[in-house]
Amino acid sequence: MRRQCAMLAPLLYRLFPFLSWPRPTLQLLRGEAMAGITVGLMLLPQGVAYAHLAGMPLITGIYASIIPAAVAILFSPSPRLGVGPTALSALLIGASLTGMAEPGSAQWVVLAAWMAILSGLVQLSLGLVRAGWLLNLVTSPVLAGFTQAAAILILASQLPSLLGMKSDWATVWDNPSLGLFDWRSILFGVLSIAGLVLAKKWRPAFPSAIFVIGITGIVSWAGGFADKGGAVVGHLPSGLPHFVWPGLLGWDEFGLLVMPVLVISLVSALETASSAQVEHQQAGTRWDSSQELIAQGMSKMSAGLFGSFATSASFSRSAVNLLAGAKTGYSNLFSILLVVVVVLWFTPALYHVPQSALAAIVMTAVANLVKPRAILRLFAISRIEGGIAVATFAITILTAPRIYWGVLAGILLSSCYFLYNRLHPRIVEVGLHPDGSLRDRHLWHLPTLAPDVLALRMDSELDFASAAALETRAANDWARHPQYKQLALLAQPMNQIDITGVEAFVRLERMAAKRGGLLHIVGMKLPVEQRLKRAGLLQDNPHLRLYRTDAEFLQALAQHTANATIEYSI
């Protein structure tokens, strides 16, 4: 019985990471409370601002910071992550639902809830089957292009609120007039941005957003901004979120949500990964990506079932949490507790906060994502991958509000580039370098290993993608150089071989035999050898010779050159 408990303990700690939290002490809780309150003061204004960005009722941004955040913290292997509403997820929600319902309407809220439930179900499923490797489909160039395009779209979406526009852009373009803008909103917004930027330079961990909300709210109330027609947050309901079943969707609506749900799942997982890796590098621990997917999936599903929208891990709040000295998940529990207190007793205080101040908070938070130099650096490394980043950026902008097409197009381009590289592997003819190694003969201007030996090295697996390229290269070299009778294949880079590769192996052997020569395989790895043995190709084969090392092959080749006769030994 004791042995069974010992075996179950690691599994329980993996499935319920909060069990491994340290026992709370007064000293620990004091430090965690300070970090948690700092993050909570950031979370409150950002939650309201991101709800506005998602087209949701503003209170749902605060709801997203309670139960979904608690679920993520308890089940995440990275309990110091700041989980809740984020700018990128909010933009994806708002952009994806545009045209399907009126922002802020009951139908919009239902669709957003289902997006949270379905994207959470996707992440939960991936985590349960430990398929986090699928996230690798979104490459760094794709993510760079998409996030920068999304940041620009977020900034553009907040301009009307920041400028206090009383009409749409088409009206402003046709009949430009200063009367279409509210100078008081502009003043609130510009001063808020200035205060946030200066505070960030002064002290990055300082919760400047809540002070901006407080000061602008007081000034707005004192000056009667709302009574004079100014755009303010308005009434927010008090009380904690409760379970709400969003109702069933029709098949047409469900079909329209499939693509956005998949993209939100991918982008949110990558947001979380970037934050979690920083935390675990700092702590010197190993990150369990599958358990993280489970936690984030459960968090999203709880958001949809408690009247909110899809959550994610915030890089900025996570960084501030670490900077403020958080050691455990208790810090985030204090953040949630602060949000609960505000929801229960202080939501009326947010009534007079100008919407331009919320826009300033969003714009300041996402401005750091606009980094054109990051894309330019990609071109210095790889022009093609830099081009993929630019294409993803352009498609994301051009397809707005259906911005998920940018990610999908980027994934397709990256996959095509990957497949092209696999279909066109690097294949070189090798010669003996003065340092004793076998290198590209043409690059280093080296002589052939032997007058009648064609020695090739393919830097790839021998599979369906590369087999045809290897056969074509061997056939072309034989056609150009009739003196080559033997074919030597340096197999060290070949880690795997599939059935197509086995068939190509047989054809290469027969091509060498027809020319009166042999096929020499140097440095074959065990997985390749085992598969060829199962195919019956390595037993008593008179047209095949195997060598474990380059030295063994070169020694046999030297004997062949000296004696004009090769004596092979397997």
N, C-alpha and C positions, 0 to 999 in steps of 0.2 A: 504493500500500500504506500509506504514512504517512497519507494522507488517510482511508483506511478505519479505521485505528487511532484517529485523532482523533475520528471519528464514533462509534466504539464506546465510547470512554472514558466519556462521560457515562452511557451505558446501564449499563456495568459498575459504575460508582460508585453508581448508583441501586439496582441489584439486589443489590450486595454493599457495603453502606455501610461495613463495617469497613475497606475499602481506603482510605477517606479519613481514617482515624484518623492523628493525627500520629506521627511517628517517636518511639519511646520514648527518653527521656533519664532520667538518674538523678534529676534534680530533679523532673521530671514524675511519675515512678513513685513517688517518695517521697510526694508529695501525694496521688496516686491511691490508694496503699496505705492511708494513714490514713483516707481517706473510705470505701474499700471494707471495711476491717475494722470500721468503725463500723456500716455497714449490715449486714455479715455477722453481727455480734453481735446485731442486732435480728432478723435473718432466722431464725436458728436457733430461738429460742423461739416465734416466731410461726408458723413452719412446723409445728412439733409441735402447737401449739394449734389451728391451722386444720385440720390433718388430723383432730383429734378432733372439731371442729365438722362436718366433712364426713362423719363416720362411718367414716373410713378408718383403717387401721393407722398409728400415729403416725410410723413411719419414712418413710412416703410423703410426708409434709410436707417432710422434708429432701430426699428424692429430687426433689421438684418444684422445689427450689432449685438443682439442679445442671445437668443436661442441658437441660431446658426453658428455664432462665434463660440458659444460654450460647447456645442457638439464637436466642432473642429478641434478645440483645445484639448478636450478629454481623450479623443481618439487619435490625435496626430502624434507622430514620433518627433515633431518639431513644435513643442507647446509654446514657444516664445513667438511664433508667427502671429502677426496682426491680421486676423481673419475678419472679414466683413465686406461691406460694399467697396468696390474699386472703380476707378475712372474707366478703365478699359472694358470691364464687364458691363458697366452701366451704359457705355456707348454702344456696345454690341446689342444690348437689349433694346435700347431706344431705336437704333437704326434698323434692327431686324423687324420690329413690330410696326414700323412706319407704313401706313397704308392698310394695315390690317384692323386697326381700331383707332379711336380718338385717344391721344395721350391723357392719362389720368382717369379714363373712364373705367367702368366695372369690367368691360370686356378686355381692355388693355391689361388690367391687373390680373385677370384670369389667365391670359396668354403668358404674361411674365411669370406667373406662378408655375405654369406648366413647363416653361423653359427651364426654370430652376429645378423642378422635379426630374425632368427628362435628362438634363445635363448631369445632375447628380447621380441618376441611375447609370448613365454611361460611365462616369468615373468610378462608381462603386463596383460595377461589373468588371472593369479593367483591373481594378485593384484586387478583386477576389480571385481572378484567374492569373494574377501576376503578369499582366500584359502591359506594364508601364513602358516597355521598349517601343510601343507604337508612337510614343511622343517624339521619338527621334525622327519621325517623318517631317516634323516642322523643324527645318534646319535653321541655323543662326542667321543666314542671309534673309530667309523668309520672315523670320520673327523681327529682324531689324527693319526691313521694309514696311511690314505691317504696322508695327508699333509706332513708327514715326508718322506714317500716314494717318493712323488713328489719332495720334496726338494733335496733328494739324486739324483734323475734323472736329475734335473736341474743342479746341480753341475757337474754331469758327462757329461752333454751335452755341458757345457762351457769349459771343459778341452782342447779340440782341439784348440779352439781360444786362450785360455790362454797360451798354450804351443807353439802356432804358428806351429801346425802340418801341414806338407806338403803332408800327405797321410792319409789313414784311419788306424784304430787300427789293422786290420788284417795284413796289410803290416808291421806295427811296430812290431807286435808279431812274424811274420815269419822272418823278417830281421831287427832286432833291430839295429839302427844306430843313432848317434847324429845328423847326417845330415838331418834326417827327422823332426827335430825341429828347430825353429828359436829362437836363444838365445836372440835376441833383443825383440821379443814379450814376451818371458818369463820375461825379465827384466822389461818391461813396466807393465806386469800383476802383478808381485810380489810386485813391488814398489807401484802400485795402491792399492792393497789389504792392504798393510801396512799403507798407508796414510789414507784409509777409516776407518780402524779399530782404529787407533790412534785418528783420528778426532772424531769418535763416542764416545770414552772414554772421550775425552777432553770436547766436547760440543755436545750432541745428536742432537740439533736443527740446528747445523751448516751445510750448504749445501755443504758438502765436495765433493760430486760427481761432481758438476760442476767445482770445482777447479781441480780435478783430470783430467777431460776432457780437461780443458784449458791448464794445465801444460804439459800433455802428448802430446797434439796436437801441442804445440809450440816446444817441444823437437823433436817430430817426423818430423815437418816441417824443423827445423833447421838442423837436421841430414840427411835429404833426405831419411827417412825411406820408404816412398811410392815408390820413384824412384829406390830403391834397392830391390824391390819385397816384401816389408812388407805389411801385410794385414791391410788396413785402412778402415774407413767408406766410403770414396769415395764421388762421387758427389751426392748431395741431391737437388731435385728440389725446387725452391722458389715458393712462392705464397700460398694462402689459399686453403683449400680443397673445392671441389665443389660437387654438387649432381651427383651421378653416379649410374645408374640402373645396377646391376650386371648381368642381363640376367637371363633366366630361366634355371633350372636344369633338367636333366633327372631323371626319377623315380629311376633308380639304384643309382645315386649319392645322391638323396634325402634320399633314404633308408639308405645309409651308414652314413648319418649325424644325423639320429634320436637319436641314443644313445649318441654320443658326445654332441649334443645340450642339451639333458636332464641333463647330468652330469654338463656341464658348467653352466646351469641355477641354479642347486642346489648348486654347490660349490661357485659360485659367490654370490648367495643370502646369503650363510653362511658367506662368507668373509665380506659382507656388514653388516650383523647382528652383527658380533663381533666388528666391528668398530663403528657402530651406537650406540650400547648399552653403549660403553665407553663414547661417546659424551653426551648421554642423562643422564647417571648417574652423570656425572660432572655438567650438567646444571640443574639437578633435574626435568626433564620433561619426559613426556610419549612418547615412541616411537611408531609410527604408521607403523607397518610392512607392511601392505597392500599398503599404499601410497608409501612406500619405494620400493616395488616391481614394482609399476607402473613407478616410476621415473627411476629405473635402467633398466627396460624393454625398455622404450622410449630411454634411453641413448644408449643401445646396438643397437637398430634398426637404430638410427641416425648414429651410427658408420658404420654399414654395408652399409648405403645409401650414405655415404660421404667418401668412399674409405679407410676405416680402418678395424679394427677387434674388437672383443668383449671386452668391458671394464668391470671394476669392481671397488669396493672401495678398496683402498690400506690402509692396517692397518698402515704401516710405515709412509706414507705421511699424513694420518689423525692424527696420534699421533704427528708428527712434527708440523702440523698446530695448534693443541691445545696447544702444548708446546710453540709455538711462540706467543701465546696470541690472536689467532683469536676468535672473538666474534660472527661473523655473516657470511653469505655467501659471503659478499663483498670480503673477503680475497681470496676466490677461483676465484672470477672474476678478481682480480689482477693477480693471477697465470696464468689464461688464456690469459690475456692481454700481459703478458711477453712472453708467448709462441707465440702469434701472431706476436709480434715484431721480434722475432728470425726467424720465418718462412718467414717473408717478406723481411728481410734485412741481416740476419746473418747465414743462412744455409751454405754458402761456407766456413765459418770458421771451420766447422766440418769435412772438407774433410780429413785432415791429422790425425784425432784421431785414434789411433791404436784399432783394434778390440779386442785385448787382454785387453785393458782398459775397454771396454764395458763388456767383460766377467767378469772382476774383480768386476764391479759394481753389476752385477746380482748375482754373487757368494756371495758377502758380504751381499747383501740384503736378500738372502734366507737362509744363514747359520744359522740364528736364529731360523729357523723352525725345525732344526734337534735337537730334545730334547728326547733322549732315556729314560731319567729319567721319563719323563711324562708318557710313556707307562708302565714303571715299577711301577709307583704309581697306575696305574689302576689295576694291579694285587693285590696290597695291599687292594684295595676296593672290587674288584670282579674278581676272576680268569677267569670266563667265558667271561666277557666283555674285560678283558685284552687280552684273547685269540682271541676275535673278532678283536681287534685293530691289533694284530700281523698278523692275517690271512689277513686282509685288506692290511696291509703293504706288505706282501709277494706276494699277488696276483697282487697288483699294479706293483711291481718290475718285476714279472715274465711275465706279459702280456704286458709290454712295447713293442711297442709304444701305444698299445690300452689300455692305463692306466685307461680308464673309467670302465673297468671290475672290477677294485679294489673297486671302490665306489659301483657298483651294487652288487658285492658279499658281501660287508660289510653290505649293506642295507638288503640283503636277510638273512644273518646270524643274524643280530639284530632282524629282524622281526620273525625269527624262535624262537629265544630265548624268545622274548616277548610272542609269542603264546604258547610256552611250559609253561611259568610261568602262563599264563591265564588258560591253560588246567590242571595245577597242582597247584591249589591255596592252601594256608596254611589253614588247617582245624584242629582245636584243640577241645578237650573236656575240658570244663572249670570246675573249682571248686572255692569255696569261699576262697579267700586269707585272712590272718589275718588283712590286712589293709582295708577289706571290699569290695575290687574289685573282679571281676571275671577274673581269669587268667588260663593259661594252666595248667590243673590238673596234668599231668604227669611231666612237667618240674619243677613244684614247689612242687610235692609230696603232693598233696591236696586230701582230701576225696571227694567222689561224693556228689553232691548237695542233692540227695535223693536216696534211694535204687533202686527205679524203674524208675528214670529219666535219660535219656541220653541227656546231654546238650552240644551242638556243636556251635562253632562259626567259620564261614568261612570269611576270610579276603579278600573278593572279591565281585564283582557283582554276581547276580544269573542270568546267561545268558547261551547261547549256549556253551560257553567255559568251564564254571565251574559247570554246572548243573549235568553232569554225575559224576564228582568227588564227589560232595556232596551226591548224592544218593548212590554211591558205599561205601563211608565212613559210612553212616548210616546203610546200609545193613550189612556190615562187623562187625560193632560194635554190632549190634543186634544179629548176628549169634554167636559171641564170648561170649556175655553176655545175656543169655535168661531172666534174671531178669528185664531187662529194658523193660518197657511197654510204657512209655511216651517219646516223643521226644521234647526237647526244642531247639529252633533255635534262637540264638542271632543275630538279623538282623541289628544291628547298622552299620556294615561296608557295607551293601548292599545299594548302592545308586540307582541302576537301576535293572529292571528285564525285560527280553524279553519274547517272546512267549515260547521258549524252557524252560526258567526258570519257567514260569507259569505252564507248564505241569509237570515239576519236582516237583513243590510245591504240585500239586494235588496228585502225586504218593507218596510223603512223608506222606501226610495226610492219605491216604488210608493204607499205611504200618503201621502207628501208630494205626489206627482204627482196623485193623485186629488183632493186638496184644492186643486189649482191652484197648487201651490208647488214648491219645489225642496229637495233635500237638500244642505246645506252641510257639508263636512268640513274641519275646521281642524286643522292640525298633524299630518297623517297620517305615521306613521313608515314607514321603508323596508320592513321585513318585512311589514307590513300592505298597503302599496301593491303590493309584488311579488305577493302572493297574489291580490289583487283584479284585478291586470292579467292574471294567468294565468287567472282566471275570466272575462275579457273584459268587465269591468264599468266600466272607466275610459276606454275608447276611444269618442270621439264620443257621449257620453251627454248628452242634452239636459236631463236632470232632475237633474244632479249638478254641483256646483261645488266646487273644491278650493282651499284657502288654506294656504300654508306657515306663516304666523305669525298670532297674534292680531291684530297691528297691521294686517296686510293685510285680514283679515276685517272689523275694525272700520271701516276706511276705506271698504270697499265698502258696509257697512251705513249709514254716515253719508251716502253719496251716495244710497242708497235712501230714507232718511228725508227728505232735503232735496228730492229730485226726484220722490218717489213712484214712481221707476223704478230698478230695480237693473241696473247694467251689470256683468256678471261677466266676469272674465278668468281663464282657467285658468293 
